[in-house]
Amino acid sequence: RYVPDIVEKRGPYREAHLAGANKKLEAGQLVMAGAAGDPVEGAVFIFKNISKDDIEAFVEADPYVQNGLVPNYSIKPYAVVVGSP
């Protein structure tokens, strides 16, 4: 979850945050990612071909996390039932 005023606070960190996500996308490890809620309250990242430890390292290195904009998060496995991974 993001802090309540994420939209106002994310500016200085957003470029680096998106660059990190794009690196995972280009590496074939990120399927999609984006903000969730209206108003924004969190985000969803869908990964593939990556370990939970590597996801944890990615999250901990994220500028939003490092600068207190994400006070808590969870990493959960998923199973594709409809669509393709």
C-alpha positions in Angstrom: 0.0 0.0 0.0 1.0 3.5 -0.7 0.9 6.4 1.7 -2.4 8.3 1.4 -0.9 11.3 -0.5 1.3 9.3 -2.9 0.3 11.3 -6.0 1.6 14.5 -4.4 4.8 12.9 -3.0 6.0 10.5 -5.8 7.3 13.2 -8.2 11.0 13.2 -7.2 11.1 9.4 -7.3 8.8 8.5 -10.2 11.3 8.4 -13.0 13.6 6.0 -11.2 10.6 3.9 -10.0 9.4 3.5 -13.6 12.9 2.9 -14.9 13.3 -0.1 -12.5 10.0 -1.5 -13.7 11.0 -1.1 -17.3 14.2 -2.9 -16.7 12.3 -5.9 -15.4 9.9 -5.6 -18.4 12.7 -5.6 -20.9 14.3 -8.6 -19.1 11.1 -10.6 -19.6 10.4 -10.8 -15.9 7.6 -8.3 -15.6 4.3 -8.8 -17.4 2.6 -5.6 -16.4 2.4 -3.1 -13.5 0.3 -0.2 -12.5 -1.5 1.8 -9.8 -4.6 0.3 -8.2 -7.6 2.1 -6.7 -9.3 5.4 -7.3 -8.0 7.3 -5.5 -4.7 5.4 -5.9 -4.0 3.3 -2.8 -1.4 0.8 -4.1 0.0 -1.0 -7.1 0.0 -4.4 -8.7 3.0 -5.9 -10.4 2.7 -9.2 -12.3 6.0 -11.0 -12.6 7.1 -14.2 -14.4 10.2 -16.3 -14.5 11.6 -14.7 -11.4 12.1 -16.0 -7.8 10.4 -14.5 -4.8 13.8 -13.5 -3.4 14.5 -11.5 -6.6 11.1 -9.9 -6.4 11.8 -9.0 -2.8 15.2 -7.4 -3.8 13.5 -5.5 -6.6 10.9 -4.1 -4.2 13.4 -3.2 -1.5 15.5 -1.3 -4.1 12.5 0.7 -5.4 12.8 4.4 -4.7 9.1 4.5 -3.4 9.9 1.9 -0.8 13.3 3.4 0.1 11.7 6.8 0.6 8.8 5.7 2.8 6.0 6.0 0.2 5.2 2.2 0.5 5.0 1.5 4.2 3.9 -2.1 3.6 3.5 -4.6 0.7 2.9 -8.3 0.1 4.3 -10.7 -2.5 1.9 -13.5 -3.5 2.1 -16.3 -6.0 -0.6 -16.6 -8.6 -1.9 -19.2 -11.0 -3.0 -18.4 -14.4 -6.5 -19.8 -15.0 -7.7 -17.7 -18.0 -5.3 -16.1 -20.5 -1.7 -16.9 -21.1 1.3 -16.2 -18.9 
